[in-house]
Every structure is written in structure tokens, then in C-alpha cells.
Amino acid sequence: MGGPGEQAQRLVEDNTLLIAERFEPYDEVFDHVDEMPRFPDIPEGETQESWLRKEVRKGLVVRYGDPVPAHVVDRFETEMSVIGPMGFSAYFLVVADICCHACRFASRVSLSH
């Protein structure tokens, strides 16, 4: 019959499959689900990603001048090749909107108060 350790091992081996068969599949846990909120102020005909691209391009011109240097454009395209497919465009639009609002609000508030 074996000692207690062997009996426990047999019990585990005998019941592992039975227990596993009771669980429902959880493949959907690993499915990509876009749970990002939608940015509400997207012009008609634009997507979250296309609007983010337009806004970033405008910002790049402000920061680097026109034309934007090729190495900056390359970096932008590299970043967007991750941000867009991962569904993070709305997140960056929301963060940008918060930052712009904070800057506008801060310019109206004196630092001495």
C-alpha cells in the first residue's frame, strides 16, 4: 500500500485529471480585449488612431519645425506601430487632453496663491 507520502501522491495523480476536467476553458482570458475608453472629441471620419496621428504630427511640427527631421518621423512611426495595434490611441488622446487642460488652467492661476 505504501506510506502516507505514496498514498498522497497516488491520490493527487488519480484526481488531478478529474479536477481539471471540471474547470471550464479560460482561453478568453488571453484574448485581446480593447477596454480603453473612447476619446469623445474625434471629428467625423476619423478614428482614434488617425486623430492621434494628426495631433502628434502637428505637435512635431511645432517642436521640430517643418519639415520634421527624418529620424523624428521614423521614431514616431515606430511608436505608432505599437500604440495603434495595441489599442492605446485613445489613452494617449485622453492624457494629451488632460495635459492641455492643466496647462490652460495653470496659466490662469497665479503660483503665489
Secondary structure, DSSP 8 states (H G I E B T S, - for coil): ---HHHHHHHHHHHHHHHHHHHS---GGGGS--------S---TT--HHHHHHHHHHHHHHHHH-SS--HHHHHHHHHHHHHHHHHT-HHHHHHHHHHHHHHHHHHHTS-TT-
